[in-house]
């Protein structure tokens, strides 16, 4: 009996539904707001208002990273590692999957466009890699080298870029759909 090879892309196409989009998007937004309203302010307050790594959308340099790690002190690094990072290990998967399902559901009439579902998944991978490096820095401080910081910053920038690309795709595709609907109505 031949087993069909199923790629990740085909899996998302096969199982996409609006109910999954709504469920996963709602779950990701709940996690996001907990981070935004609870854990991020808690960590940032300990660091005298400095932005945490996750919020430095365009990355950070070695000097900033070391100042943040120092300002966090042991308590702040512990809260970042044990409260913020666990939430941020759930969030990327939820947002990536909801984004992939959203793109598939939106592009059903243009099946070739569904390949764009990889965009939010790539953003999620970058977010996970950012989290790994941030956790490593939190655990290793003060023994953190420039390569680790630059790698973490690279993944932060990548996360930002692919997230912006994802939202841009959704907005532009919706604009295209509404334009075509409007064209047919006139």
Number of C-alpha atoms within 10 A of each C-alpha: 3 4 5 6 7 9 9 11 15 13 10 20 20 12 11 20 16 14 12 15 22 14 12 22 21 15 16 22 14 13 19 18 12 14 19 14 11 13 19 20 16 18 24 18 15 17 20 11 13 17 16 18 20 21 13 13 14 14 21 17 12 16 10 15 22 19 12 22 20 16 18 23 14 14 11 21 24 16 17 22 20 13 17 22 20 12 17 18 15 15 23 25 20 22 25 26 23 28 27 26 28 25 27 28 20 19 20 13 10 9 12 10 14 22 15 19 26 20 21 28 23 18 28 25 18 24 27 22 19 25 24 16 19 25 18 16 22 22 15 11 15 11 9 17 13 13 10 15 23 17 16 29 25 18 22 28 22 23 26 21 16 21 23 15 16 24 14 12 16 18 12 12 16 14 12 12 14 12 12 11 11 10 9 8 7 5
